[in-house]
């Protein structure tokens, strides 16, 4: 049993521990925000297996001002839900506005950002007659397709809601949509070279008619092949190969010892 114990001890010493994950999901309300109920409930749920610490929540919405530009949370544990009231004032035109809650958090001393797009109704609920039908990414180009279901021309302001590390060119485009017409516009995005994960983002459109603001959004995911994972495989390959060689040598030693004992036992008989 001693040789086998040595094998297990060796595997434990050379084994790679699985890294913990933080997986945040954000949700926002659909109720109308007004001077009486002048807040939105923003909730966060951590479905990962590691605690996120030092959270900063930054609401970014046109059409109204927030009392607190940044809210802080000390931590959110695995399977925990936290909810914060985000207060608004200084409303501009009534209607729907698309924006986002950006969450900064720390995991294992590394800082990460998560974007949670959301549409809020200020003073009145105003469904948009322009809908974003699809968002497609090819390389660093994002194409946004829209349709106007109304009976009049609409000039929609189209833009992208992106994580902190990303930039888009241009920042926004005006797309003219004829009655019951459709159109597609494109943006070029730039992002850090070290990215290797999936990022939540959204395309948004807005316009104003008869003193009412209309907006809608469509969420999508920007996913990258993880070059870091490929690098990790290359980094750990020599260790895994060395482990296999050592296990094979130990196996040969065990086999040799057992063979010699059997031979000695036969000679003794």
GIQUI-V6410 format. One record per pair of residues at least 24 apart in sequence whose ideal C-beta (glycine too) atoms are under 10 Angstrom apart, sorted by the first residue. I is the first residue (numbers start at 1). J is the second residue. If there is no record, write none. Layout:
I&J / I&J
//
This chain:
2&254 / 3&250 / 3&251 / 3&253 / 3&254 / 3&255 / 3&257 / 3&258 / 4&250 / 4&254 / 6&246 / 6&250 / 6&253 / 6&254 / 7&246 / 7&247 / 7&250 / 7&251 / 7&254 / 10&243 / 10&246 / 10&247 / 10&250 / 11&243 / 11&246 / 11&247 / 13&243 / 14&236 / 14&239 / 14&240 / 14&242 / 14&243 / 14&246 / 14&247 / 15&239 / 15&243 / 16&232 / 16&236 / 16&239 / 16&240 / 18&49 / 19&49 / 19&50 / 19&107 / 19&108 / 20&48 / 20&49 / 20&50 / 20&51 / 20&78 / 20&107 / 20&108 / 21&46 / 21&47 / 21&48 / 21&49 / 21&50 / 21&78 / 21&107 / 22&46 / 22&47 / 22&48 / 22&49 / 22&50 / 22&51 / 22&52 / 22&53 / 22&76 / 22&78 / 22&105 / 22&106 / 22&107 / 22&108 / 22&112 / 22&114 / 23&47 / 23&48 / 23&49 / 23&50 / 23&52 / 23&78 / 23&114 / 24&48 / 24&52 / 24&55 / 24&76 / 24&103 / 24&105 / 24&112 / 24&114 / 24&116 / 24&200 / 25&81 / 25&114 / 25&116 / 25&200 / 26&57 / 26&100 / 26&101 / 26&102 / 26&103 / 26&114 / 26&115 / 26&116 / 26&117 / 26&118 / 26&200 / 27&81 / 27&83 / 27&101 / 27&116 / 27&118 / 28&59 / 28&86 / 28&99 / 28&100 / 28&101 / 28&116 / 28&117 / 28&118 / 28&119 / 28&120 / 29&86 / 29&118 / 29&120 / 29&121 / 30&118 / 30&119 / 30&120 / 30&121 / 30&125 / 31&120 / 31&121 / 31&125 / 32&94 / 32&96 / 32&120 / 32&121 / 32&122 / 32&123 / 32&124 / 32&125 / 32&126 / 33&61 / 33&63 / 33&64 / 33&86 / 33&87 / 33&88 / 33&89 / 33&91 / 33&97 / 33&120 / 33&121 / 33&122 / 33&123 / 34&88 / 34&91 / 34&94 / 34&121 / 34&122 / 34&123 / 34&124 / 35&88 / 35&89 / 35&91 / 35&123 / 38&64 / 38&67 / 38&85 / 38&86 / 38&87 / 38&88 / 38&89 / 38&91 / 38&122 / 39&66 / 39&67 / 39&84 / 39&85 / 39&86 / 39&87 / 39&88 / 39&89 / 40&64 / 40&66 / 40&84 / 40&85 / 40&86 / 40&87 / 40&88 / 40&101 / 40&118 / 40&120 / 40&121 / 40&122 / 41&83 / 41&84 / 41&85 / 41&86 / 42&71 / 42&82 / 42&83 / 42&84 / 42&85 / 42&86 / 42&101 / 42&103 / 42&116 / 42&118 / 43&81 / 43&82 / 43&83 / 43&84 / 43&101 / 43&116 / 44&73 / 44&76 / 44&80 / 44&81 / 44&82 / 44&83 / 44&84 / 44&101 / 44&103 / 44&105 / 44&114 / 44&116 / 45&76 / 45&79 / 45&80 / 45&81 / 45&82 / 45&83 / 46&75 / 46&76 / 46&77 / 46&78 / 46&79 / 46&80 / 46&81 / 46&82 / 46&105 / 47&78 / 47&79 / 47&80 / 47&81 / 48&76 / 48&77 / 48&78 / 48&79 / 48&107 / 49&77 / 49&78 / 49&79 / 50&77 / 50&78 / 50&107 / 50&108 / 51&75 / 51&76 / 51&77 / 51&78 / 51&80 / 51&105 / 51&106 / 51&107 / 52&76 / 52&77 / 52&78 / 52&80 / 52&103 / 52&104 / 52&105 / 52&106 / 52&107 / 52&112 / 52&114 / 53&77 / 53&105 / 53&106 / 53&107 / 53&108 / 53&109 / 54&104 / 54&105 / 54&106 / 54&107 / 54&111 / 55&82 / 55&84 / 55&103 / 55&104 / 55&105 / 55&106 / 55&114 / 56&102 / 56&103 / 56&104 / 56&105 / 56&106 / 56&111 / 56&113 / 57&82 / 57&84 / 57&86 / 57&101 / 57&102 / 57&103 / 57&104 / 57&105 / 57&116 / 58&100 / 58&101 / 58&102 / 58&103 / 58&104 / 58&113 / 58&115 / 58&164 / 59&84 / 59&86 / 59&87 / 59&88 / 59&99 / 59&100 / 59&101 / 59&102 / 59&116 / 59&118 / 59&120 / 60&99 / 60&100 / 60&101 / 60&102 / 60&115 / 60&118 / 60&161 / 61&86 / 61&88 / 61&97 / 61&98 / 61&99 / 61&100 / 61&101 / 61&118 / 61&119 / 61&120 / 61&122 / 62&92 / 62&97 / 62&98 / 62&99 / 62&122 / 62&206 / 62&213 / 62&215 / 63&88 / 63&90 / 63&91 / 63&92 / 63&93 / 63&94 / 63&95 / 63&96 / 63&97 / 63&98 / 63&99 / 63&120 / 63&121 / 63&122 / 63&123 / 63&206 / 63&213 / 63&215 / 64&88 / 64&89 / 64&90 / 64&91 / 64&92 / 64&97 / 64&99 / 64&120 / 64&122 / 64&123 / 65&89 / 65&90 / 65&91 / 65&92 / 66&90 / 70&102 / 70&104 / 71&101 / 71&103 / 72&104 / 73&103 / 73&105 / 75&105 / 75&106 / 76&103 / 76&105 / 86&120 / 88&120 / 88&122 / 91&122 / 91&123 / 92&122 / 92&123 / 92&208 / 92&213 / 93&122 / 93&123 / 93&124 / 93&126 / 93&208 / 93&210 / 93&211 / 93&212 / 93&213 / 93&214 / 94&121 / 94&122 / 94&123 / 94&124 / 94&125 / 94&126 / 94&211 / 94&212 / 94&213 / 95&120 / 95&121 / 95&122 / 95&123 / 95&124 / 95&125 / 95&126 / 95&127 / 95&128 / 95&206 / 95&207 / 95&208 / 95&209 / 95&211 / 95&212 / 95&213 / 95&214 / 95&215 / 96&120 / 96&121 / 96&122 / 96&124 / 96&125 / 96&126 / 96&127 / 96&128 / 96&206 / 96&212 / 96&213 / 96&214 / 96&215 / 96&216 / 96&217 / 97&121 / 97&122 / 97&126 / 97&204 / 97&206 / 97&213 / 97&214 / 97&215 / 98&128 / 98&132 / 98&159 / 98&161 / 98&202 / 98&203 / 98&204 / 98&205 / 98&206 / 98&214 / 98&215 / 98&216 / 98&217 / 98&218 / 99&161 / 99&202 / 99&204 / 99&215 / 99&217 / 100&161 / 100&162 / 100&163 / 100&200 / 100&201 / 100&202 / 100&204 / 100&217 / 102&161 / 102&162 / 102&163 / 102&164 / 104&164 / 111&164 / 112&163 / 112&164 / 112&165 / 112&197 / 113&163 / 113&164 / 113&165 / 113&166 / 113&199 / 114&163 / 114&164 / 114&199 / 114&200 / 115&161 / 115&162 / 115&163 / 115&164 / 115&166 / 115&199 / 115&200 / 115&201 / 115&202 / 115&219 / 116&161 / 116&200 / 116&202 / 116&219 / 117&161 / 117&162 / 117&200 / 117&201 / 117&202 / 117&203 / 117&204 / 117&217 / 117&218 / 117&219 / 117&220 / 118&161 / 118&202 / 118&217 / 118&219 / 119&202 / 119&204 / 119&206 / 119&215 / 119&216 / 119&217 / 120&215 / 121&213 / 121&215 / 122&213 / 123&212 / 123&213 / 124&212 / 124&213 / 126&209 / 126&212 / 126&213 / 126&214 / 126&215 / 127&214 / 127&216 / 128&154 / 128&156 / 128&205 / 128&206 / 128&207 / 128&213 / 128&214 / 128&215 / 128&216 / 128&217 / 129&154 / 129&156 / 129&177 / 129&179 / 129&180 / 129&207 / 129&209 / 129&214 / 129&216 / 130&154 / 130&155 / 130&156 / 130&158 / 130&175 / 130&177 / 130&182 / 130&183 / 130&205 / 130&206 / 130&207 / 130&214 / 130&215 / 130&216 / 131&182 / 131&205 / 131&216 / 131&218 / 132&156 / 132&158 / 132&202 / 132&203 / 132&204 / 132&205 / 132&216 / 132&217 / 132&218 / 132&219 / 132&220 / 133&182 / 133&184 / 133&218 / 134&184 / 134&203 / 134&218 / 134&220 / 135&160 / 135&187 / 135&201 / 135&202 / 135&203 / 135&217 / 135&218 / 135&219 / 135&220 / 135&221 / 135&222 / 136&184 / 136&186 / 136&220 / 137&187 / 137&189 / 137&201 / 137&220 / 137&221 / 137&222 / 137&223 / 138&186 / 139&188 / 139&189 / 140&166 / 140&168 / 140&169 / 140&187 / 140&188 / 140&189 / 140&190 / 140&191 / 140&222 / 141&186 / 141&187 / 141&188 / 141&189 / 142&168 / 142&185 / 142&186 / 142&187 / 142&188 / 142&189 / 142&201 / 142&203 / 142&220 / 142&222 / 143&184 / 143&185 / 143&186 / 143&187 / 143&203 / 144&173 / 144&175 / 144&183 / 144&184 / 144&185 / 144&186 / 144&187 / 144&203 / 144&204 / 144&205 / 144&218 / 144&220 / 145&182 / 145&183 / 145&184 / 145&185 / 145&203 / 145&218 / 146&175 / 146&177 / 146&181 / 146&182 / 146&183 / 146&184 / 146&185 / 146&203 / 146&205 / 146&216 / 146&218 / 147&177 / 147&180 / 147&181 / 147&182 / 147&183 / 148&175 / 148&176 / 148&177 / 148&178 / 148&179 / 148&180 / 148&181 / 148&182 / 148&183 / 148&207 / 149&177 / 149&179 / 149&180 / 149&181 / 149&182 / 150&177 / 150&178 / 150&179 / 150&180 / 150&181 / 150&209 / 150&214 / 151&179 / 151&180 / 152&177 / 152&178 / 152&179 / 152&209 / 153&177 / 153&178 / 153&179 / 153&181 / 154&178 / 154&179 / 154&181 / 154&205 / 154&207 / 154&208 / 154&209 / 154&214 / 155&207 / 155&208 / 155&209 / 156&183 / 156&185 / 156&204 / 156&205 / 156&206 / 156&207 / 156&214 / 156&215 / 156&216 / 157&204 / 157&205 / 157&206 / 157&207 / 157&208 / 157&215 / 158&183 / 158&185 / 158&187 / 158&203 / 158&204 / 158&205 / 158&206 / 158&207 / 159&187 / 159&202 / 159&203 / 159&204 / 159&205 / 159&206 / 159&217 / 160&187 / 160&189 / 160&201 / 160&202 / 160&203 / 160&204 / 160&217 / 160&220 / 160&222 / 161&200 / 161&201 / 161&202 / 161&203 / 161&204 / 161&217 / 161&219 / 162&187 / 162&189 / 162&190 / 162&191 / 162&199 / 162&200 / 162&201 / 162&202 / 162&203 / 162&222 / 163&191 / 163&195 / 163&199 / 163&200 / 163&201 / 163&222 / 165&190 / 165&191 / 165&192 / 165&194 / 165&195 / 165&199 / 166&190 / 166&191 / 166&192 / 166&195 / 166&199 / 166&201 / 166&222 / 167&191 / 168&201 / 168&203 / 172&204 / 172&205 / 172&206 / 173&205 / 174&207 / 175&205 / 175&207 / 177&205 / 177&207 / 189&222 / 191&222 / 191&224 / 192&224 / 193&227 / 194&224 / 194&227 / 194&228 / 195&222 / 195&223 / 195&224 / 195&225 / 195&226 / 195&227 / 195&228 / 196&223 / 196&224 / 196&225 / 196&226 / 196&227 / 196&228 / 196&229 / 196&230 / 196&231 / 197&222 / 197&223 / 197&224 / 197&226 / 197&228 / 197&229 / 198&222 / 198&223 / 198&224 / 198&226 / 199&223 / 199&224
//
